[in-house]
Amino acid sequence: MALMEPISLTEALASFTDRWSPRIVTTVNDYDVRIAKVEGEHLWHTHDHTDEFFLVLSGELHIALRELAGERTVVLPEGSVFTVPRGTEHKPYAPVPTEILLLEPTGTSTVGDHHEPVPDHVDATTGHALN
């Protein structure tokens, strides 16, 4: 069994510059705790089998949602959390450089189960290990 040590999120975030390309900082049971730097638009996508938890560490994140009642956008300032329910089509957008923490089942794709074409600036991944 590997010796576990505390992980500094500040140091982890300083270790990469890629946008929309999350790093896995640890796992909790069958969930990844991921961090990401984001700016600009992600893409419309849906996770069929899991909710998606967002915590804004710095900056501001907007999440457009397509719900039964129509389309709306939630705004998450620094320190805010929001959970997108499974099956809800959503599109994150960061108007300024933003750092986020995500909690998702291990193996969950950043572009969900259904999505629009993936733009070049979005990394379609299940997360990268911290280096």
Secondary structure, 3 states (H helix, E strand, C coil): CCCCCCCCHHHHHHCCCCECCCEEEEEECCEEEEEEEEEEECCCEECCCCCEEEEEEECEEEEEEEECCEEEEEEEECCCEEEECCCCEEEEEEEEEEEEEEEEECCCCCCCCEECCCCCCCCCCCCEECC
